[in-house]
Amino acid sequence: MNGMNQDAVLRLFRAIDAKNADAFASFLAPDGVFRFANAPAVVGQSAVRESVAGFFSAIAGSAHTLLHIWNDGDDVAVQGSVRYTRHDGKQLACPFVNVFKMKGDKIGDYAIHIDNTALFAP
């Protein structure tokens, strides 16, 4: 079965909010591509895990609210809002859309469309 069912999407976002880079990376294909906003693409499950672990260490936490999930075979889109908590306790809410191009039951291309530049502003 192609695509990603709603339960899998929810498990993915629970892994993100738990700051579990290993679980996050397990959703990607071994040669998967990951793009976070305007940052350069990261290629390969291991490199994605390292990149995401670095981001997780830069924040105190996150809480995602999913508004819509669209599944059209090999294309999945998720719209929602994320509330980031910085290490200084300040919070920032951002709308986002994530787009997944599936490769079988794994994500072959993961793109996050978000503007969270204020997250790391002084």
Buried (B, 14 or more C-beta within 10 A) or exposed (E): EEBBEEEBBBBBBEBBBEBBBEBBBBBBBEEBBBBBEEEEBBEBBEBBBEBBBEBBEEBBBBBBEBEEBEBEEBBBBBBBBBBBBBEEEEEBEBEBBBBBBBBEEBBBBBBBBBEBEEBEEE
